[in-house]
Amino acid sequence: MSRKKLPNSSTGEKIAMILSNIGTRFPEKIVVSMRSLVVAPSSSCVCKASPGFSLKTRFSIHNRLRSLRASLPLPPSPLPSPPSSSQTKPPWLHHSDMAACVNDAPRTENRKFTRDPCPGERGYSLRFANLFRPRISSPLSSVPVLQNRGKTTHIRKVVDDLDEDKEDVWLRMREEARSDVSHEPILSNYYESSILSQDSLESALASHLSIKLSNPSLPGGTLYELFHGVLAEDREIVKSVKEDLRAAHDRDPACVSYVHCFSNFKGFLACQAHRVAHKLWSQGRQAIALLIQNRVSEVFAVDIHPGAKLGRGLLFDHATGLVVGETAVIGNNVSILHNVTLGGTGKESGDRHPKIGDGVLIGAGTCILGNIRIGDGAKIGAGSVVLKDVPPRTSAVGNPARLVGGKENPVRLDKMPSLTMDHTSHISEWSDYVI
């Protein structure tokens, strides 16, 4: 099949202008994008992307076009006597297999400008082509498709970002992404699709998680709708995401930036996927919640039951081998290292898993078993096996674990261990271990 001629220079300039307005950049694919986008002769009507685009590029186009469409003014009224359909289309649209969304029927009345379809000039309209979204509500979606797109997202974001003088994590992430691209241009496509083309933190997180957790039988588009629906609906989850980002940035010396944590820290990503799964679990959607748990376990090697309750400001450092049982509870500002188990003691049912207080630090390789309480500000040494309650602001170490300083007069910690990340103070002084 012979290729159709590209539009003339004036139309090409219009396409370039629209792409520029959208803010979507395709460094090495600009020719492909101009060949693959079908654009009406009106700057208010944009288009459809061919299936040749990659998953990340489709997400980028999807989000940028959605943002553009929301800000477009009402398009001009059609001509009173539109010419025949053969004359209304530009010649380069005739017999095009990519023009499936073109409606040839002339408009006979003014339509209210809505998100879908986009009305156009010259008696025909181009409906917005969904790059991933199904045309009907997905059975996995948290909210019907047409309600998933934010009516109050931007208002909520402004309110949420006035967090008592706290740094705006999302804006900082975008700045860091641009800085990284300037130093490593090879990352431009990656950061463009995952950060810079997204209009909000929840959109970026939904996109990133859906790409990470998708497989051939669980498409990324379906997961995106599911994650984005939950994040847009529950603003408390978004606040927890920001607190988790700050926790990793402030406590982990290996975390060089917010965008580094967001993109690469599997403990952070596993925690956020769990937050979505827990929301679905609490809504009675156990099947999809357990599916997310399984995918997180396979991809990130972190196994958190969707019934477990997690607080804010959590740091799962390294996170490989972390196991958290169904009835476990983790408080706020807790730091947990890799290969930690918060498990049960056997076959007993009901409330059978540990309860971790606020500000607790749990060292690598620790097992905390049974329905016991770890008090606020306590520290559990690496490799410990804890079978009994640990009082607040004390240190427990060993197998089985014992309190530093003794049960009658344990050493009291004067600082929050989860914030200082100090694993050895008092323990090294108390232990008689020598090499």
C-alpha positions, 0 to 999 in steps of 0.5 A: 500500500502506497503511503499518503502524501503528508499535508502541505507546509501550511497544514504542517505548520498547524500540526507543529503548532498544535503539538507545541501547544499540547506540550508533548515532545517527541525528540526522535519521533517528530516525523512519526508523530506528524504522520500518525496524528490526524488533525482537523483544520481547526486548532480546537480539534485534535485527533487520533494516534496510530497504534505504532506509538509505544505504551509510554508515548500513548500515555503522554499523548493521552494526558496532554490532549486531555489537559488541552481539551479541558482548557479549549474555548467553545469552537466557532459555529459552523457555516450556514450551508456546509458544502458536501462531505467530499469538499469538507475534508482536506484532500489528505484525509480521503481514504485514510485508514487512520481517520476512523474517528471522523464524522462526515455528517454536517452539524445542524445545530450548535452543540454544547462543548463537552469533553467527548466529542470535540466539535469542529469547523466546516460541518464535521467533527473529530471525536477524541480517540481513546488511546487506552481507555475502553469505550465503556466502563471497565469492570475493574475501574473504581469509578465509571470511565466518564467520571474518572476525569477530574471535575475538581482535580485542579481545585483539590490539588491547590488545596492539598498543596497548601500543606502548612508550608511544606514543600510542594513535592510534585513541583519539586519532582518536575524541576528535578526531572528537567535537571536530570534530562539536562545532564542525561539527555538519554532520559528525556523520553523516560521522564517526559512520559512518566513525569513531565507530560503528567498533569498531577502526582496521582496521574503520574503515579497511576501511569508509573504503577500501571506500566510496572505491574501490567502484563499481557493478560492485565493491560496497562490501560486497565490498570491506569484507569483503576489506579487513577480512579482510586487516587482521584477519589481518595485524597488521603491516599495522595497526602500519604504518597507525599509524606512517603516521598518526604520520608525517603528523601529525608531519611535515606542517604541513598535517596538523591532526589524526590524523582529518584525515589518516585521512579526507582525505589521499589519499596515506595512503589510497593507501598503506594500500590498497597494503598490502592489495593487496601482501598479496594479491599475495604470496598469489598473488591477482594479479588482485584485487591488480591490480584494487585498484591500478587503482581506487587509480590512478583514485580517488587518482591514485597508481599503486603496483604491488602487487608493490612493498615498502613500509616503515613510517612513510611520508609521501606528501605530496600524492601526486598523480602518484606512480608506483612500479614492481613491484620497487621497495623503499621503506624505513622513515620515508621522505617522498615528495612529489607527481609522483615516479617510481620507475621502470625504464629501458626494456624490461628485465625482472626486478629493475629498479626503485629501492631507497630506504633508510630516512629518505630525502627525495624532492622533488617532480617527481623521477625515480629510474630503474633498479635503483639504491640511494638510501642511508639518510638521503639527500636528492633535490632537487625535479625531479632525475633520478637514474640512479646510486646516491646514498651515504647522508646526501648530497644529490643535485640536478639533471638528471642529478643530482649530489652536493652538494659533489662526488663526491669530498667530498660534504656529509654531512647530520647530520640525517635529512631525511625527518623534518626535511622540509628541502628546501633546506639545503646545496643553496642554498649549493652552487648558483650559481643566481641570479634 
